[in-house]
Amino acid sequence: MEAKPVASGTGEAASKPAGKKPYVIAHISDIHAGSQYFVPNLMDRAVIELNELKPNVVVVTGDLTNEGFKQEYLLAKTYLDKLQCEKMLVVPGNHDARNVGYVHFEEMFGPRQSFFHRDGISIVGVDSSEPDLDYGTIGRHRYQWLREQFETPADFRVFLLHHPLLPVPGTGRERNMVYDAGDTLEVLQQCKVNLVLSGHKHVPHAWRLENLFAVNAGTVCTLRLRGKVRPCYNVIEIGEDVVTIWRKYPFHDADRIIKFSLSTFAFEKSRGDAEGEAR
């Protein structure tokens, strides 16, 4: 589909994508620039692959940095600035909120909540982090804002945040999740959100909850890995009725995480966790 310029932060609705070519969203997370586990050539390779893919939108679900320092933000930004796409949406993670790092986020990436409405696709992202704390929260003060954003007519609605709203297998004791996950999920269900994208746990996984699908991304370019999980990012292909989500490994192959129907909500899911990749 031919890319058209879009004003950042605008909320205008538009028509459904023409033709049968899928609308593609690339989802990367947990860069952790500045960490001792950060691997520059993995991020370089991910940038090359994504530019070859030419996604319509790139979304980044937090932890751009390791400690929230300005130099870490600058490093992360040098990579993200190389991505060639119609639109990029970035939300911060808990590591980005350390050491008052959210001020650097706002200076380099803009508001900590963002939205994009175009071609029948609505994407809305919020900051789920709290300064110097690892757990996440959305907060009652944001629920009405979410409802207003998702009122925009759309064929497919996506919600972005750093912390998962549902437990991720293979990540140990459940902690550092979204404290108000239940209320948030109820709001998203009311808004007819189709897909929730998150990171944080460094383990890719997919769940279906009623008519909503929640997909977690791994870490794209670090070796902070659990079990047999490898660095990876996700690619979402939105077709007329079928959505397919792939897990792509920089320098290597890809495997399908989940495929689901927008009309029947039937789905096929591959297993991929810290004990063993998709099998």
N, C-alpha and C positions, 0 to 999 in steps of 0.2 A: 504494500500500500504506500502511496506517495506521502511523504511526510510534509506537513504544513506547519508553519510557525504558530505557536500558541503563546498567549500572554501568561506569564507566571502568576499563579494564584487566582486566575479568573475562574468563574463558576458557570460559564455559559454551557448549555447543553448543545449537543450536535447530533447528527444522524448516525446510524449504525454503519460500521465499516463496509465499504462496497466490495463485492466480489467474494471469493472463497478463501483468499489468503488469510491465514490466522493473524490475529493481533498478538504481538509478542511482547511480553514483559520479562526482563531479566532481573533476577533477584539476587543481590549479593549482601553479605552480612559479615560482621565480626572481622574486620581488617586488622585491628589491633596494631596500627602503625606505632613503632617505637618499642614494641615488645621484643624481648630476646627470642621469642618464637616466631616473629614475623619473617617471612621468606619473600624478599623482593621479586625474585624471578617468577614465583607463583602469581603474584599480583600483575606483573608485566604480562605474563601469558594470558591471564584472565581478561585483561584489557584488549589484547590483540584478538582473542576469540570473540569477545563481545562486539568489537567493531566489525569483525567479519560477519557476525550474525545480523547486525543492523536491527536491534530491537526497537520497537516503537517507544518504549519507556524503560528506564532503568530505575529500580528502587533499591535503596540501601537502608537496611533495618538496624543501624546502630553499631556501637563499639568501633567507630572509625579509629579511635586511639586506644592506648593502654592506660594512661594516667590522666588524660585530659589536658596535657600541656600544649602550649601554642605550637612548639616545634613538631609535635606529633600530628596536630591538625594540619599543619602546612605540608607534611609528608603525605598524609592521606589525600589531601586536596590535589597534590601534583598528579596522583594516579587518576582520581575521579575526573579531573579536568581533561584527561585524554580520551574519555569515553565519548563516542559520537552517537548521539541519540536525539530524538525529538524532544524528550523531556526527562529530567531526572528528579526524583523525590528522595530526600534524605531525612531520616529521623535519628535522634541521638540514642545512645545506649547508656547503661549504668557507668561504664568506664569513661564515657565522654563527660559525665557529670562530676567526675572527681576533680578536686583542686580548682573548683569554680570554672571548670572547662566549658560549661555551657555558654559563657560569654564569647569564647573563641568560636564555638559552633555558630552562634548567631551572626558574628561578624563575617564568617567565611561562607556560610550556607544559608543564612536567612532565618526566618521564624522556625521554631521547633515543632510546629504543626503545619501541615501543608495539605493541599488538595489539587486535584486535576480532574476536569470534566471535559471529555471530548470523545467523539466517535462512538458514543454509546457506552463509554467506559468511565466509571467514577472511581478514583483512587483517593483515599483520605488517610493521612498519617498523623499520629500524635506522639509526643514525647512521654514515654512511660517511666522515665527515670526519676530518681530523687537524688539530690546532691549528696555525694559521699556514702550512699547506701546502695546495696545490691538488689533489693527487691524492687518491684514495679508497681505502679498504680496509674489508673486513668483519672479517677475523681469525678464526683457527681457534677462538678461545675462544667465538665466537658460533655456530658451526656446530651444536653440540648443542642450544643454546637454540632455534635455528630449527627443528630437527627436532621438538623437543618442542611448539613452538607449532603447527606444521602437522600434528601428530598429531590435533588436534581434528577430529572428523568434519565434513566440509564438501563442498558441491557445487562450490564455486568458491573458489580460493585466489589471493590477491594479495600480492605482495611489494613494499615501498616502500623506496627509497633515493634519495639525491641524484644520485650519479654513475652514468652508464650502464654496464651490464655488457657491452654490445656497441658497436662503433664506429657513429657517426652520420654518414651522408654529408653533405657540404657543410660540414664543420666544421674542415677543414684537417688539419694533422698530428696524429696520434693521440697525445694526452698527457693527463695529469690524469684518467685513468680509474681503475677499481678494480684495484689491483695483484693481488688474488687473485680476479679475475673467473672464471677457469676453475674453480677449486675451489668458488666460490660457486654457479656455474651447475650444477655437478654435484650439490651439496646440494639446490638448488631442484628439479632434475629428479627426484631421489630422493623429494622431498616432494610430488611431483605438483602443483607450483605451475602455475597456468594463465597468470598475467599478472604481468609485472614493470613497475612504473611508476617513472620517473626523470625528472630534469631536467638542469641543469648546462650543457648545450650551447646552449640557447636555440633549438634547431631541433627541431620535432616530426618524429618518424619512427616506423616500426613494423618489427619483424623477427619472423619465426618461426624458432625453433631447436628442432627436433624437435617436441615437443608443447607447447612453451612459447612465449608471445608476449611480446615486450619492446616497450614503447611509451614513447617519450620525449615530454615536453611542451616547448613553447616558453616564453618569458617572457611572463607575463600582462600586465605593465604597465610595461615599460621599452622604451627605444629602443636598447638594446644588441642590435642585430639584425644577422644575417649576410645579405648578399645581399638577396633579395626577401622574406624571411620577415617576417611581421607579428606583433604581439603577439597571443597566443592562449592558450586553456586547453583542456583535453580533457574530454569527457563520455563516460563508459562506460555503455552500456546492456546489462545482463545478462538475457537472456531464457531460456526453457526450454532451448533448444539453441544459439541464436545470440547471439553477443556483437558489438555494433556500437560502434565508438569514433569519436567526432566531434571535430573541431578547430573550436572556436568563437572568433570574433574579436569582442572587445567593440565594441559599436555596429554590428556588421556581421553578415554571414551565417556559415554554418558549412559545412564539407565533411567528408566521411567519410574517415577515415584508413585504417581497416581493418574488415572484417567477417569473423568466423570461426565455424566450427561446433565445438561442444564434443564432438560425437560422432565426427566424421570428421576434424577439424582442417583441413578445406579452408578456404581464405580468399581474399578479394578485397581487394587493397590499392591505394590511390591513391598516386600519386607526389606528394611535397611536400618540397622541400628548399630550400637557400639559393639555388639557381640559378633556381628557378621554383616557384610554388605548385602545388597539385594539378592535374594536367593529363593 
